[in-house]
Amino acid sequence: LFPLGFTLGIILGSLISIINFHWLYRDIRQVFSNLSGNVKRRIMFKYYIRLTVTAVVLYLIITREVVDVVGLVLGLSVVMINIVLTTVITHRKKNCLEEVK
């Protein structure tokens, strides 16, 4: 079917993307549960930490040629593509229900 490096790239890219979104979700919930102090500074600080960790992980994966880069990019995009498609489908279903009423 597909070479092992390509398949591992998709899997690893998807895992990185899912972990990144989960980390973002957790950080946003934590910041908004306690709105005292400078919220913008905390959000930006956590954003830069997450960005740095993701960049270092991607750098190590790409430079050590652990996986195929095209598969990795595709894997990183899978979560975003799913979010966009789910939003479009949900919006269309909502519009169809409103037209029936």
Helices and strands as residue ranges (DSSP letters): H 4-33, H 39-63, H 69-100
